Amino acid sequence: MFFGLFKRKRSAEELGEPIGEVTHFFPHVKAAVIKLKKGTLSVGDSIYIKGHTTDFEQKIKSMQSNHKPTDNASKG
């Protein structure tokens, strides 16, 4: 199951274009694997996740890449 991932623009009602998708979710640690298709994400960014039964906004508190902490990520 895939969920669209959007980065919030300045206006609370305005969503940008999709920048990626959630490919896995781990409910026991409340974490997700995100595949970025364009743009960048940084700790502190607000993202909007929309799926068939999912619809919420979340602020990024921490990130990892290859099991190492990072402050930002880009496509690839």
Summary of the structure (lengths in Angstrom):
residues: 76
radius of gyration: 11.9
end to end distance: 20.4
largest distance: 34.0
contacts: 169
relative contact order: 0.25
helix: 0%
strand: 61%
